Amino acid sequence: QQSVGWSLPLNGLRQWVRGELIASEPVTLVERDEAGRLSQFYQQGWLVEIRRWDETLSLPNKLFLTYDQFDSEIDVRLVVQNWRELDDVAQY
């Protein structure tokens, strides 16, 4: 937060990047695509749009996150080019 002046929602990002909602947090504006997958939702002050899914793994490939605060808008774009399974990842 100190370097950019705002904080990225790391707690939410872990679920969102997997195409999941944070179960313990309120959510609004939930929309789903024709396959029933999340396509848009509003949670923790962020509008999350899942723009593209990996059809094989059923994981998001492209996410747009938007946060409006104090008359300024923060846009974050995430693009996953290659999903891979990591067995050695430490749990946080």
Stockholm file with secondary structure:
# STOCKHOLM 1.0

chainA/1-92         QQSVGWSLPLNGLRQWVRGELIASEPVTLVERDEAGRLSQFYQQGWLVEIRRWDETLSLPNKLFLTYDQFDSEIDVRLVVQNWRELDDVAQY
#=GR chainA/1-92 SS CTTTSSCCCHHHHHHHTTTCCCTTSCEEEEEECTTSCEEEEEETTEEEEEEEEETTTTEEEEEEEEEEETTEEEEEEEECSCCCCCSSCCCC
#=GC SS_cons        CTTTSSCCCHHHHHHHTTTCCCTTSCEEEEEECTTSCEEEEEETTEEEEEEEEETTTTEEEEEEEEEEETTEEEEEEEECSCCCCCSSCCCC
//
